[in-house]
Amino acid sequence: MNRKGIVISNPGELRAENYCAGVKKDVANYRSFLLSPNGGVWRESELEEMNRPSVAEVRRKIESLRSYDYVLVIFSGHGYHCSIRDSSVLELRAGEEIDSDEFRGQANKLTLILDCCRKVYPEKRTMVMDSARVAKRSPILNPADCRKYYNRRINECTNGIIVMHSCDIDELSGDDASRGGYYSYSLLEESKRWARDSDTDTNGDYAIQSVAQAHNDASPRVQSLSGGSQNPQIEKPRTSPYFPFCIVA
């Protein structure tokens, strides 16, 4: 299985009032999760971080995606919704933006996670808390099996694209300096909770939380953290199975 994971980030200008310190936390949290057994035991060589890259750098990276069996692209930072194109625009750095639609069709199997605002600016022209739980023992994980069955699920899925939006059109995405973006934080925390609460006997069985299920599990927490002003959305095929996000094996 030839995988590629790319985490693109842009917290903004360091001293700007809209600087999002939580973006760096998102990058660290995603990396830690993906390298773990629950996250599918991605290898260091399969992951790449692009902090405030140029449009040219991202486009060169996009051109290379077809050589992979499965691609996971994550963006954390600033963005907005372009009503003319009806798509999310990612702000990569000052003066440089890229339409998220440029990722579509560039990989046979692609998951795109966009943790950015989707506020609509008609005049803008585009440049292109946990509840108490009963203590229980978490499943004992077998890293080799986690990677094997994670790959198996990818192979079971048909070619296609899943896009996970941190908010709805014309909404803003919340950021917490200590925890990260509301959506990314919720996505990872709810997946860890799912894994901890799993009753799967990893001696002979495994369980997978798909990217669609992970999104659905995270959405209520995002809505709670934002006071109802941020409502995550997902684009996915109408038929499962869906790509894996978290695994217990």
C-alpha positions in Angstrom: 0.0 0.0 0.0 1.5 3.3 -1.2 0.1 6.0 1.1 0.7 9.8 1.3 -0.3 12.1 4.1 0.1 15.9 3.7 -0.7 18.4 6.5 -0.8 22.0 5.2 -1.0 24.8 7.7 -1.3 28.5 7.9 -1.8 30.1 11.3 -1.5 33.6 9.8 0.9 36.4 10.6 2.4 36.1 14.0 1.4 39.5 15.4 -1.9 39.8 13.5 -5.1 39.8 15.5 -6.4 36.8 13.6 -3.3 34.7 14.2 -4.4 31.2 15.2 -2.0 29.6 17.6 -4.1 26.5 17.6 -3.0 25.6 14.1 0.4 24.4 15.3 -1.4 22.3 17.9 -3.5 20.8 15.1 -0.3 19.8 13.1 1.3 18.2 16.1 -2.0 16.4 17.1 -2.6 15.0 13.6 1.0 13.8 13.3 0.8 12.0 16.7 -2.5 10.4 15.8 -1.5 9.2 12.4 1.8 7.6 13.6 -0.1 5.8 16.4 -1.7 2.3 16.0 -5.2 3.9 16.2 -4.4 6.3 13.4 -3.2 3.5 11.1 0.5 3.4 11.9 1.6 5.8 9.1 5.3 5.8 8.6 7.4 9.0 9.0 8.3 8.7 5.4 4.6 8.8 4.4 3.9 12.0 6.1 4.8 15.5 5.1 4.1 18.9 6.7 3.8 22.1 4.6 3.7 25.2 6.8 2.6 28.3 4.9 3.7 27.0 1.5 3.5 28.9 -1.7 0.8 28.1 -4.3 3.5 26.8 -6.6 4.8 24.4 -4.0 1.3 23.0 -3.3 0.5 22.6 -7.0 3.8 20.7 -7.5 2.7 18.4 -4.7 -0.7 18.0 -6.2 0.8 16.8 -9.5 2.5 13.9 -7.6 -0.6 12.5 -6.0 -1.6 10.2 -8.7 1.3 7.9 -7.9 -0.2 6.9 -4.6 -2.8 4.3 -3.7 -4.4 6.5 -1.0 -3.9 10.2 -0.2 -4.9 12.1 3.0 -4.7 15.9 2.8 -5.3 18.0 5.8 -5.5 21.8 5.9 -5.6 23.8 9.1 -5.7 27.6 9.0 -7.4 30.5 7.3 -9.9 30.2 4.4 -13.2 31.4 3.1 -16.0 30.3 0.7 -16.0 31.6 -2.8 -19.6 32.0 -3.9 -18.6 32.4 -7.6 -16.8 29.1 -7.7 -18.9 27.5 -4.9 -15.8 26.1 -3.3 -13.5 26.6 -0.3 -10.5 28.7 -0.8 -7.4 28.0 1.3 -5.2 30.9 2.4 -1.7 29.5 2.2 0.3 32.6 3.1 -0.1 36.4 2.7 -1.2 37.0 -0.8 -1.3 33.4 -1.9 -4.5 31.2 -2.0 -5.5 28.0 -3.7 -9.0 26.6 -4.5 -9.5 23.3 -2.6 -11.1 22.0 -5.7 -7.7 21.7 -7.2 -7.2 18.6 -5.1 -10.2 16.8 -6.6 -9.5 14.2 -9.2 -5.8 14.2 -8.5 -5.8 10.9 -6.6 -7.9 7.8 -7.1 -8.6 7.5 -3.3 -8.5 10.8 -1.5 -9.7 12.2 1.8 -9.5 15.9 2.2 -9.9 17.5 5.7 -10.4 21.2 5.7 -10.3 22.9 9.1 -10.8 26.5 8.0 -13.5 29.2 7.8 -16.1 29.1 5.1 -17.4 32.6 5.5 -18.9 34.0 2.3 -17.6 37.4 1.2 -19.6 38.5 -1.9 -17.2 41.3 -2.6 -14.0 39.2 -2.2 -12.4 38.0 -5.4 -10.5 34.7 -5.1 -7.0 34.5 -6.4 -7.6 31.2 -8.0 -15.1 19.4 27.1 -15.3 15.7 27.7 -18.2 14.2 29.7 -17.4 11.9 32.7 -16.8 8.3 31.7 -16.9 5.0 33.5 -13.3 3.8 33.6 -12.6 0.9 31.3 -9.6 -0.9 29.9 -8.8 0.1 26.4 -8.1 -2.6 23.8 -4.6 -3.8 23.5 -3.3 -2.8 20.1 -1.2 -4.7 17.7 0.6 -2.1 15.5 1.3 -4.5 12.6 -2.3 -5.6 12.5 -3.5 -2.0 12.7 -1.5 -1.1 9.6 -2.5 -4.3 7.8 -6.3 -3.9 8.3 -6.1 -0.1 7.7 -4.6 -0.9 4.3 -7.1 -3.6 3.7 -10.0 -1.2 4.2 -8.5 1.2 1.7 -8.3 -1.6 -0.8 -12.0 -2.4 -0.2 -13.1 1.1 -1.0 -13.9 2.1 -4.5 -12.1 5.1 -6.1 -13.5 8.4 -5.0 -13.2 11.5 -2.9 -14.4 12.4 0.6 -14.3 16.0 1.7 -14.7 16.9 5.4 -15.5 20.6 6.0 -15.0 22.0 9.5 -18.0 24.3 9.0 -20.9 25.0 6.7 -20.9 27.7 4.0 -20.9 31.2 5.4 -19.6 30.1 8.8 -16.4 30.6 10.7 -14.2 27.9 12.2 -13.3 28.3 15.9 -9.7 28.1 17.1 -8.4 27.4 20.6 -4.8 28.3 21.3 -4.3 25.4 23.8 -6.3 22.7 22.0 -6.3 23.6 18.3 -9.1 24.1 15.9 -12.5 23.1 17.2 -13.0 20.6 14.3 -9.6 19.0 14.3 -9.5 18.8 18.1 -13.0 17.2 18.2 -12.2 14.9 15.3 -9.1 13.5 17.1 -10.6 13.4 20.6 -13.8 11.6 19.5 -11.8 9.1 17.5 -9.6 8.4 20.6 -12.8 8.0 22.6 -14.2 5.6 20.1 -11.0 3.5 20.3 -10.9 3.6 24.1 -14.6 2.5 24.3 -14.2 -0.3 21.8 -15.1 -3.8 23.0 -13.2 -5.4 20.1 -11.2 -8.5 21.1 -7.9 -7.6 19.3 -6.6 -11.2 19.7 -8.7 -12.2 16.7 -10.7 -9.3 15.5 -10.5 -5.6 14.5 -12.8 -2.6 14.2 -12.6 0.5 12.0 -14.0 4.0 12.4 -14.4 5.4 8.9 -13.7 9.0 8.0 -17.5 9.5 7.7 -18.2 8.1 11.1 -15.3 10.1 12.6 -16.9 13.3 11.1 -20.3 12.4 12.4 -19.0 11.7 15.9 -17.0 15.0 16.0 -19.8 17.2 14.7 -21.9 17.5 18.0 -18.8 18.4 20.0 -17.9 21.1 17.4 -21.4 22.5 17.6 -21.2 22.5 21.4 -17.8 24.2 21.5 -19.0 26.9 19.1 -22.3 27.5 20.7 -24.0 26.2 17.6 -22.4 28.6 15.2 -20.1 26.0 13.5 -21.7 23.1 11.8 -19.3 20.6 10.0 -20.3 19.2 6.7 -19.2 16.2 4.6 -19.2 15.2 1.0 -19.0 11.5 0.4 -20.3 8.7 -1.9 -23.8 7.5 -1.1 -22.5 4.0 -0.7 -20.0 2.7 1.8 -17.4 1.4 2.7 -15.6 4.6 3.4 -11.9 5.2 3.9 -10.5 4.5 7.4 -9.7 7.1 10.0 -9.2 5.2 13.3 -8.6 1.5 13.9 -8.5 -1.0 16.7 -6.7 -4.2 16.0 
